[in-house]
């Protein structure tokens, strides 16, 4: 059985497809071979509840951190990424502090594991402040640690901790 689309339906589907490609297809590739797939990149993989912009709601403090950190992480050049991170270091630190001091997500299977991971993320945020103040060669590796720590917390918040 074949289905014929009316001209209006065809146009609507074409528009939706184009909007999807523009929204998800224009994302910057992750820097220097950093992981660009997996459950933590929910806005491309379809996990969680989606909101405007295609990103998934995971947990409020993680969502807020993502809104701040994603534009930095997905910056094209390393030097610009470093500059942006150091410009926003106080905001990054404040957001990570909210994660560490905030509640544990209901779906996190082990509160102690969550708290330890949040504390580790806080240590990296503290380290980022020092890296930006004392010489920026350690900023990119620190950003990678923060990125990976964030994704580990996302996995836990979704009830899928990685071992």
CORBEL-V207875 format. One record per run of one state. SS is the DSSP state (2 for helix, 1 for strand, 0 for the rest). FROM is the first residue (numbers start at 1). TO is the last residue. Records with the same first field share a line. If there is no record, write none. Layout:
SS: FROM-TO + FROM-TO
//
This chain:
0: 1-6 + 26-30 + 34-41 + 46-48 + 51-55 + 58-59 + 74-77 + 88-88 + 102-110 + 135-135 + 158-163
2: 7-25 + 31-33 + 42-45 + 60-73 + 78-87 + 89-101 + 111-134 + 136-157
1: 49-50 + 56-57
//
